[in-house]
Amino acid sequence: MHILHLEINRLNRYLWRFIILSLLSLLAACQTSPPNYSYSSPPQAIASLDQQQTLSLLYRQYQQWTGTPYRLGGNSRSGLDCSAFVQQTYQTLFGITMPRTTSQQILQGHPIKRSELESGDLVFFRKGSHVGIYLEDDKFLHVSTKIGVTISSMHNSYWSRYFWQAVRVKPVITISP
């Protein structure tokens, strides 16, 4: 009888561990699901926006996301990485579906010179391992590993040293005669 009682206790411990682990995995899965945010205005085609309109949208995005921490692989307000922020921003503001990784995002437009940067262009650092969205006056919007969603200067010694490439995702508009 004593052995049977010990076996039941052991099974109960395993059952509780299983239940707890199952609940934890469900909670973790909920954290990584894509966020469902509602915004007051629908996405606008970036090609139809001028620089001031694009800037206004990007600064609004910054205000909504400021303070969101960096989390590698994250894709929500509880934490996200640089490529997820670019993906979220382009989808939400401009209705453009971007790939999830920087290595794929760099292929979504055509390379431009640093001197040609316009609001909404992508700026890549450290040979493509970090991405941000250009604002104006050598400032860009991105997710810092130390302070989360922020605006940084490309004149900063770190960012200046590691700047790699810029890409324009906006389609080129041609006017026919």
Order of alpha helices (4+ residues) and beta strands (2+ residues): alpha-alpha-beta-beta-alpha-alpha-beta-beta-beta-beta-beta-alpha-beta
